[in-house]
């Protein structure tokens, strides 16, 4: 039975009142429908950026709570599920490399050392279990041997050469009877050794374990004394599961428009000691996607079907969008174009700058974008390239025209202050209106022709 984790969040009264005050100060000229959209955007971002979701890192309870919320909102908008087995989710896994198996240990005189704090196996260590009573100063057959890296580093080898030198030395020690090799570094030079979970090299002939300088002083101070050593090294494969959320507006059309945004965030844990709420990066894009789904479901724009995808795994090399393109739930040959939204919540009220990347991926974009009349609140900055990093990249590589919309990078992205109160909600409304106008302008133009671009135009940096 699958354990379902439910996180219930409410917008605090103070936050809600601040939203109302914010809207009244900046949105007096909005009509009733626009005010509904702005309030909805605020609600979505407030939920997704709530600290209780802990940054929505893929595979965490916060990530699951976010996907459940998106499913609920797309369902309310009238979309149908289009994921695996007629459900909302399209599941995928990411190979996270190797981890130490649970029964890996290293003890000195029956005192267990803490992995990765006091010791770690090298990633090319052999698996296996050994024991013995060696002394650092002696090298006897049938027991683990010690090796001071200072002796190897006196010749000042290049950093990249040291692992190969250690591997060669381990093989030589094994021929002389060493059952394992325990490394330490008494020099002041950094050896830069670490366990790399992504690396899966050919295993050495014996286990190789690195002990830190502090642990060496604590457990192996007397180099002439024999100590009881017990070592077991084992590795396990690590995988992480992600879930794209896929919703469908079926207009019975011959072509389909894909509209996407990613909902996973950087979270914390192995990547950071602090949590990034991810209000602009990435909740603003998801909030915009949800509202576009609601607006298009009620619209008369029926010349295309609309497939909405909330991607997971974007913070892990855009794994979710890459998986979708490799395992599409709709015929990619019938996809008209793809729109990606990321960091659309910080429109500058002075410049109104909106970056439109992928402008050169189809000759259709110039007449469509230039034909938008109402640009009072938006100043588009067109970037030709479609090959920048992001969830649109996999579609661009599949020869599908793309457009990516962003209000610009911010210094606090992936930081603890990317909060919901920094989002310009009326500004995001104007961004959505511009994107809706693009979709509206393309509605009667037929299929957009794909054009490859020269990918030498970076997106604008921090304003």
C-alpha positions as CSV (number, residue, x, y, z in Angstrom):
1,X,0.0,0.0,0.0
2,X,1.4,3.4,-1.0
3,X,1.7,5.9,1.9
4,X,-0.1,9.1,1.0
5,X,1.2,12.1,2.7
6,X,-1.1,15.1,3.0
7,X,0.1,18.5,3.9
8,X,-2.7,20.9,4.8
9,X,-1.8,24.6,4.5
10,X,-3.8,27.8,5.0
11,X,-2.9,31.3,4.2
12,X,-2.4,33.2,7.4
13,X,-4.8,36.1,8.0
14,X,-2.0,38.6,8.1
15,X,-0.7,37.4,4.7
16,X,-4.2,37.4,3.2
17,X,-4.8,41.0,4.5
18,X,-1.5,42.1,3.0
19,X,-2.5,40.6,-0.3
20,X,-5.7,42.6,-0.3
21,X,-3.8,45.8,0.7
22,X,-1.3,45.1,-2.1
23,X,-4.1,44.6,-4.7
24,X,-5.9,47.8,-3.6
25,X,-2.7,49.8,-3.9
26,X,-1.6,48.5,-7.3
27,X,-4.7,47.3,-9.1
28,X,-7.4,49.9,-8.9
29,X,-8.0,49.8,-12.7
30,X,-8.4,46.0,-12.9
31,X,-11.8,44.7,-14.0
32,X,-13.6,42.0,-12.0
33,X,-12.1,39.0,-14.0
34,X,-8.6,40.4,-13.7
35,X,-9.0,40.8,-10.0
36,X,-10.0,37.2,-9.8
37,X,-6.9,36.1,-11.7
38,X,-4.6,38.2,-9.5
39,X,-6.2,36.8,-6.3
40,X,-5.8,33.3,-7.7
41,X,-2.2,33.9,-8.6
42,X,-1.5,35.1,-5.0
43,X,-3.3,32.0,-3.6
44,X,-1.3,29.6,-5.7
45,X,2.1,31.2,-4.9
46,X,1.3,31.5,-1.2
47,X,0.5,27.8,-1.1
48,X,3.4,26.5,-3.2
49,X,6.0,28.8,-1.5
50,X,4.8,28.0,2.0
51,X,7.7,27.0,4.3
52,X,5.9,23.8,5.2
53,X,6.6,22.5,1.6
54,X,10.3,22.9,2.3
55,X,11.2,24.1,-1.1
56,X,9.4,21.2,-3.0
57,X,12.6,19.3,-3.8
58,X,11.7,16.3,-6.0
59,X,10.8,13.2,-4.1
60,X,10.0,14.9,-0.8
61,X,6.6,15.3,0.9
62,X,6.5,18.9,-0.1
63,X,6.9,18.0,-3.7
64,X,4.0,15.6,-3.4
65,X,1.8,18.2,-1.7
66,X,2.6,20.6,-4.5
67,X,1.7,18.1,-7.2
68,X,-1.6,17.3,-5.4
69,X,-2.4,21.0,-5.3
70,X,-1.7,21.4,-9.0
71,X,-3.9,18.4,-9.8
72,X,-6.7,19.8,-7.7
73,X,-6.5,23.2,-9.4
74,X,-6.3,21.8,-13.0
75,X,-9.3,19.6,-12.2
76,X,-11.3,22.6,-11.0
77,X,-10.4,24.3,-14.3
78,X,-12.1,21.5,-16.2
79,X,-9.0,19.7,-17.5
80,X,-8.8,16.0,-17.9
81,X,-5.9,13.9,-16.7
82,X,-3.4,12.8,-19.4
83,X,-0.7,11.1,-17.5
84,X,0.1,7.4,-16.9
85,X,-2.8,5.0,-16.9
86,X,-5.3,7.8,-17.4
87,X,-4.2,9.5,-14.3
88,X,-2.7,12.9,-13.7
89,X,0.9,11.8,-13.0
90,X,3.6,10.8,-15.4
91,X,6.1,9.0,-13.3
92,X,9.8,8.8,-14.0
93,X,13.0,8.0,-12.1
94,X,16.4,9.6,-12.0
95,X,19.6,7.7,-11.5
96,X,21.3,9.4,-8.5
97,X,24.4,7.3,-8.7
98,X,25.7,5.2,-5.8
99,X,25.4,5.4,-2.1
100,X,27.0,3.4,0.7
101,X,25.0,0.4,1.6
102,X,23.5,0.4,5.1
103,X,25.9,-2.4,6.3
104,X,29.0,-0.4,5.5
105,X,31.2,0.2,8.5
106,X,34.7,1.0,9.7
107,X,35.7,0.5,13.3
108,X,39.0,0.9,15.3
109,X,39.2,-1.0,18.5
110,X,35.4,-1.6,18.3
111,X,34.8,2.2,18.1
112,X,32.7,2.8,14.9
113,X,33.7,5.8,12.8
114,X,31.1,8.1,11.4
115,X,30.8,7.8,7.6
116,X,31.6,11.0,5.6
117,X,32.6,12.8,8.8
118,X,35.4,10.6,9.9
119,X,35.9,8.3,6.9
120,X,34.6,7.4,3.5
121,X,35.4,4.7,0.9
122,X,36.8,5.9,-2.4
123,X,34.3,5.5,-5.2
124,X,36.6,3.0,-6.9
125,X,37.0,0.9,-3.7
126,X,36.3,-2.8,-4.0
127,X,33.4,-4.1,-2.0
128,X,34.1,-6.6,0.7
129,X,34.7,-7.2,4.4
130,X,38.1,-7.4,6.1
131,X,39.5,-7.3,9.6
132,X,42.9,-7.5,11.3
133,X,45.2,-6.0,13.9
134,X,47.8,-3.9,11.9
135,X,50.0,-1.1,13.0
136,X,50.6,1.9,10.9
137,X,54.3,1.4,11.0
138,X,54.1,-2.2,9.9
139,X,53.0,-3.8,6.7
140,X,52.3,-7.5,7.2
141,X,50.5,-9.9,5.0
142,X,46.9,-10.7,5.6
143,X,45.9,-7.4,7.2
144,X,44.8,-3.9,6.1
145,X,47.7,-1.5,5.3
146,X,48.0,2.2,5.9
147,X,49.2,4.7,3.4
148,X,50.1,8.4,4.1
149,X,49.2,10.4,1.1
150,X,52.0,12.8,2.0
151,X,54.3,10.2,0.4
152,X,52.4,10.3,-2.9
153,X,52.1,14.1,-2.9
154,X,55.7,14.9,-2.5
155,X,56.1,14.7,-6.2
156,X,53.2,17.2,-6.5
157,X,51.0,15.2,-8.9
158,X,48.1,16.9,-10.6
159,X,44.9,16.6,-8.7
160,X,43.4,14.5,-11.4
161,X,46.3,12.1,-11.3
162,X,46.1,11.2,-7.6
163,X,43.2,8.6,-7.8
164,X,45.1,6.7,-10.6
165,X,48.2,6.7,-8.5
166,X,46.3,5.4,-5.5
167,X,44.7,2.7,-7.6
168,X,48.1,1.6,-8.8
169,X,49.6,1.6,-5.3
170,X,46.6,-0.4,-4.0
171,X,47.2,-3.1,-6.6
172,X,50.9,-3.3,-5.6
173,X,50.0,-3.5,-1.9
174,X,47.5,-6.3,-2.6
175,X,50.2,-8.3,-4.4
176,X,52.2,-8.1,-1.2
177,X,49.4,-9.3,1.0
178,X,47.4,-6.2,2.0
179,X,43.7,-6.9,2.4
180,X,42.6,-3.3,2.4
181,X,44.3,0.2,2.1
182,X,43.5,2.9,4.6
183,X,44.5,6.3,3.4
184,X,45.3,9.4,5.5
185,X,47.0,12.7,4.8
186,X,49.5,14.1,7.2
187,X,50.7,16.9,4.9
188,X,49.4,20.5,4.7
189,X,48.5,20.0,1.0
190,X,44.9,19.3,0.2
191,X,44.4,16.0,-1.6
192,X,40.9,16.9,-2.8
193,X,39.7,13.3,-2.4
194,X,35.9,12.7,-2.0
195,X,33.3,10.1,-2.7
196,X,31.6,10.9,-6.0
197,X,28.2,9.1,-6.2
198,X,27.9,9.8,-9.9
199,X,31.1,8.0,-10.7
200,X,31.0,4.2,-11.3
201,X,34.6,3.3,-12.1
202,X,36.1,-0.2,-12.3
203,X,36.6,-1.4,-8.8
204,X,40.1,-1.7,-7.3
205,X,41.3,-5.1,-6.2
206,X,40.9,-4.3,-2.5
207,X,38.8,-2.0,-0.3
208,X,40.2,1.5,-0.1
209,X,39.1,3.8,2.8
210,X,40.0,7.4,3.5
211,X,40.3,8.5,7.2
212,X,40.2,12.2,8.0
213,X,43.1,13.9,9.8
214,X,40.9,14.5,12.9
215,X,39.9,10.8,13.0
216,X,43.5,9.8,12.5
217,X,44.5,11.8,15.6
218,X,41.6,10.5,17.6
219,X,41.9,6.8,16.9
220,X,45.4,6.1,15.5
221,X,47.6,8.5,17.4
222,X,50.2,5.8,18.3
223,X,51.5,4.7,14.9
224,X,53.5,1.8,16.4
225,X,50.6,0.3,18.3
226,X,48.5,-2.5,16.8
227,X,44.8,-1.8,16.5
228,X,41.8,-3.9,15.8
229,X,40.4,-2.9,12.4
230,X,37.1,-4.0,11.0
231,X,36.0,-2.8,7.6
232,X,33.1,-3.5,5.4
233,X,32.4,-1.6,2.1
234,X,29.3,-2.0,0.1
235,X,27.5,0.2,-2.5
236,X,23.8,0.5,-3.5
237,X,22.2,2.2,-6.5
238,X,20.2,5.3,-5.6
239,X,17.2,6.5,-7.6
240,X,14.7,9.3,-7.1
241,X,11.1,9.3,-8.3
242,X,9.5,12.3,-9.9
243,X,6.0,13.0,-11.1
244,X,5.0,15.3,-14.0
245,X,1.4,16.5,-13.7
246,X,-0.3,16.4,-17.1
247,X,-3.7,17.9,-17.9
248,X,-5.6,18.0,-21.2
249,X,-8.0,20.3,-23.0
250,X,-9.3,18.3,-25.9
251,X,-10.8,20.5,-28.5
252,X,-10.8,17.8,-31.2
253,X,-8.2,19.7,-33.1
254,X,-5.5,18.3,-35.4
255,X,-2.7,20.0,-33.5
256,X,-1.7,20.5,-29.8
257,X,-0.1,23.3,-27.9
258,X,2.0,22.4,-24.9
259,X,2.1,24.9,-22.0
260,X,4.5,24.1,-19.2
261,X,6.2,25.2,-16.0
262,X,8.2,23.3,-13.4
263,X,7.0,23.0,-9.8
264,X,10.0,21.3,-8.1
265,X,12.4,23.6,-6.2
266,X,15.9,23.4,-4.9
267,X,14.7,22.5,-1.4
268,X,17.5,21.7,1.0
269,X,19.3,18.7,2.3
270,X,22.2,17.6,0.0
271,X,22.1,20.8,-1.9
272,X,21.8,23.5,0.8
273,X,21.5,24.0,4.5
274,X,18.7,26.5,4.1
275,X,15.3,26.2,2.4
276,X,14.4,28.3,-0.6
277,X,10.6,28.9,-0.7
278,X,10.8,29.4,-4.4
279,X,8.0,31.9,-4.9
280,X,9.4,33.5,-8.1
281,X,11.5,30.5,-9.0
282,X,9.3,28.4,-9.5
283,X,5.9,29.0,-8.0
284,X,5.1,32.0,-10.2
285,X,5.4,29.9,-13.4
286,X,3.2,27.2,-12.0
287,X,0.6,29.7,-10.8
288,X,0.6,31.3,-14.3
289,X,0.2,27.9,-15.9
290,X,-2.8,27.1,-13.7
291,X,-4.5,30.4,-14.5
292,X,-3.8,30.0,-18.3
293,X,-5.5,26.5,-18.0
294,X,-8.5,28.1,-16.4
295,X,-8.7,30.9,-19.0
296,X,-8.2,28.6,-22.0
297,X,-10.7,26.0,-20.8
298,X,-13.3,28.7,-20.9
299,X,-12.2,30.4,-24.1
300,X,-13.3,30.1,-27.7
301,X,-9.7,29.3,-28.9
302,X,-10.4,25.8,-30.3
303,X,-8.1,25.4,-33.2
304,X,-5.6,23.6,-31.0
305,X,-5.8,21.1,-28.1
306,X,-3.9,22.3,-25.0
307,X,-1.7,20.0,-23.0
308,X,-0.6,21.5,-19.6
309,X,2.5,20.0,-17.9
310,X,3.8,20.8,-14.5
311,X,7.3,19.4,-14.7
312,X,9.2,17.9,-11.8
313,X,13.0,17.3,-11.9
314,X,13.8,20.6,-13.5
315,X,16.3,21.4,-10.8
316,X,17.9,18.1,-11.7
317,X,19.0,18.9,-15.3
318,X,15.4,19.2,-16.5
319,X,14.8,15.5,-16.0
320,X,10.9,15.7,-16.1
321,X,10.7,17.5,-19.5
322,X,13.4,15.3,-21.0
323,X,11.4,12.2,-19.8
324,X,8.2,13.6,-21.3
325,X,9.8,14.1,-24.7
326,X,11.2,10.6,-24.6
327,X,7.8,9.2,-23.4
328,X,5.2,11.5,-24.8
329,X,1.5,11.1,-24.0
330,X,0.6,12.8,-27.2
331,X,2.0,12.6,-30.8
332,X,4.9,15.0,-30.8
333,X,4.5,15.3,-34.6
334,X,1.2,17.0,-34.0
335,X,2.5,19.5,-31.5
336,X,2.2,23.0,-32.8
337,X,4.5,24.7,-30.3
338,X,5.5,24.7,-26.7
339,X,5.4,27.6,-24.2
340,X,7.5,27.5,-21.0
341,X,7.0,29.9,-18.0
342,X,9.7,30.3,-15.4
343,X,10.3,33.2,-13.0
344,X,7.4,35.4,-14.3
345,X,6.6,37.0,-11.0
346,X,9.0,39.9,-10.8
347,X,7.9,42.3,-13.5
348,X,9.6,45.7,-13.1
349,X,6.9,48.4,-12.8
350,X,9.3,50.9,-14.5
351,X,10.8,48.9,-17.4
352,X,8.0,46.4,-17.8
353,X,10.7,44.1,-19.3
354,X,9.6,40.6,-20.3
355,X,12.2,38.3,-21.9
356,X,10.7,36.2,-24.7
357,X,13.3,33.5,-25.5
358,X,12.9,31.2,-28.5
359,X,11.7,34.1,-30.8
360,X,13.8,32.7,-33.6
361,X,12.5,29.1,-33.4
362,X,9.6,29.9,-35.8
363,X,9.0,32.6,-38.4
364,X,5.4,32.7,-36.9
365,X,6.6,34.4,-33.7
366,X,7.5,37.8,-35.3
367,X,4.0,38.5,-36.8
368,X,2.2,37.0,-33.7
369,X,4.1,38.9,-31.1
370,X,4.4,42.1,-33.1
371,X,0.7,42.0,-33.8
372,X,-0.2,42.3,-30.1
373,X,-1.7,45.8,-29.7
374,X,-1.9,46.2,-26.0
375,X,1.7,46.5,-24.7
376,X,1.1,49.3,-22.2
377,X,2.3,47.1,-19.3
378,X,4.7,44.8,-21.2
379,X,8.0,45.6,-23.0
380,X,9.0,42.4,-24.7
381,X,12.7,41.7,-25.1
382,X,13.0,39.1,-27.8
383,X,15.9,36.5,-27.7
384,X,16.2,34.3,-30.7
385,X,17.7,31.3,-29.1
386,X,15.6,28.3,-28.1
387,X,18.5,26.3,-26.8
388,X,19.0,27.8,-23.4
389,X,18.7,25.7,-20.3
390,X,15.2,25.1,-19.2
391,X,12.2,22.8,-19.8
392,X,11.7,24.1,-23.3
393,X,15.1,22.7,-24.3
394,X,13.9,19.1,-24.8
395,X,11.1,20.2,-27.1
396,X,13.4,22.5,-29.0
397,X,15.7,19.5,-29.6
398,X,12.7,17.6,-30.9
399,X,12.3,20.3,-33.6
400,X,9.2,21.9,-31.9
401,X,9.0,25.8,-31.9
402,X,9.3,27.1,-28.4
403,X,8.8,30.3,-26.4
404,X,10.1,30.8,-22.9
405,X,8.8,33.8,-20.8
406,X,10.6,35.2,-17.8
407,X,10.7,38.6,-16.0
408,X,14.4,38.0,-15.3
409,X,16.8,36.3,-12.9
410,X,17.1,37.5,-9.3
411,X,19.9,37.4,-6.9
412,X,17.7,35.6,-4.3
413,X,16.8,32.7,-6.6
414,X,17.4,29.4,-4.7
415,X,17.8,31.6,-1.6
416,X,15.7,31.8,1.6
417,X,14.2,35.2,0.8
418,X,12.4,34.2,-2.5
419,X,9.1,34.7,-0.7
420,X,5.6,35.2,-1.9
421,X,5.4,38.8,-0.7
422,X,8.0,39.8,-3.3
423,X,5.8,38.7,-6.2
424,X,4.3,41.5,-8.4
425,X,0.9,39.9,-8.8
426,X,-0.7,42.6,-11.0
427,X,2.6,42.5,-13.0
428,X,2.2,38.7,-13.4
429,X,-1.3,39.3,-14.6
430,X,0.0,41.5,-17.4
431,X,2.6,38.8,-18.3
432,X,-0.3,36.2,-18.6
433,X,-2.3,38.6,-20.7
434,X,0.6,38.9,-23.1
435,X,1.1,35.1,-23.2
436,X,-2.6,34.7,-23.8
437,X,-2.5,37.2,-26.6
438,X,0.4,35.2,-28.2
439,X,-1.8,32.0,-28.0
440,X,-4.7,33.9,-29.4
441,X,-2.7,35.4,-32.2
442,X,-1.4,31.9,-33.2
443,X,-4.8,30.3,-33.0
444,X,-5.8,31.1,-36.6
445,X,-2.3,30.8,-38.2
446,X,-2.1,27.0,-38.5
447,X,1.0,25.0,-37.7
448,X,4.1,27.0,-36.7
449,X,7.2,26.1,-38.7
450,X,10.3,25.1,-36.7
451,X,13.6,26.9,-37.3
452,X,16.8,26.0,-35.5
453,X,18.6,28.9,-33.9
454,X,22.2,29.9,-33.2
455,X,22.4,29.5,-29.4
456,X,24.7,32.4,-28.6
457,X,22.3,34.7,-26.9
458,X,22.2,34.3,-23.1
459,X,19.2,35.3,-21.2
460,X,19.5,38.6,-19.4
461,X,21.1,38.5,-16.0
462,X,20.2,40.0,-12.7
463,X,18.7,43.4,-13.3
